[in-house]
Amino acid sequence: MNDHHTCCEHPQPRRYAFLGPYGTFCHQALTQFVNGKAELIPCAGERVAMDMVREGKAHRAVVPIENTVEGGVTATMDSLANDKRLMILRETTVPVAFTLAVKQGVAREDITAIGTHPHAWAQCRNWIADHLPGVEHVRTASTASAATLLSEQADPGFQAVLSSAVAVKLCGLDILEADVADNPGAHTRFVELGLPCHVGEPTGADRTTIQVYLPPDRPGLLLTMLEQFSVRGVNLTRIESRPVAGSVGRYSFNIDIDGHIREERVQAALVGLYRTCEDLRFLGSYPKADKQPNFIDVDCHDNDFTQASQWVRSILNYD
């Protein structure tokens, strides 16, 4: 995987904070980012991992940002919105299927509560309702931490976990059911975060992530925001709203753009947004994990914008 942000590189060994403990899907994603020797720092939460970078205790953080069932990971999005700025440098995806596991000797009928991360529960709730009706969910910091608690504590408050197969094996638990999921083929997208730095060159298969804050009490602003993209041929692949902290009834928008900030059409759209919005946060332009080339509509290539600008300048320079 190419890293186009070479100015952000740190001397080896680098320190990576991630949503731990070992064995999480996030840990699996991390192994796709790390080349060579690195110190891995498991953290009890997405924001904890992100704050390690903000405080200079780690060079990078790897956290989930979106899954194909529940959408955006709110802990990651809210920290990106409300805390000291970080930049997305790379992304990867990990297929997600869960393993229902217990301590040795525990039977299916003994289960009254299952420990797991809320996003894992959301991706398995229908399966649970069909196969273990009435069983309660006990929230844990991650799927792997649930497996660790069950293996190490006499009574963690649950008799089973939904976790990754890797964590189940590491913790020595017994498998009751493999590949548990409401939606087979689900994936989670993970991002590598660092401090803001120079943005690399586009690859032709890039994603740009931004956060937009609209001014309050001005009708039609959502339409105005979307028009900045549509009139310039910029495709949006994700748009999610989040409440603005401390402001009832106000929302920010977390947006993924199919394109790179060094492309003229993307720059033009962001200029329009900057003029019309209360606040605009650039969170990174980076290669897409699927490497699918960005679609660029007719008359929206860089050369088209350059020719238009040259035409205006020719009028202003007319003698």
Disulfide bonds with the S-S distance in Angstrom:
Cys8-Cys197 1.77
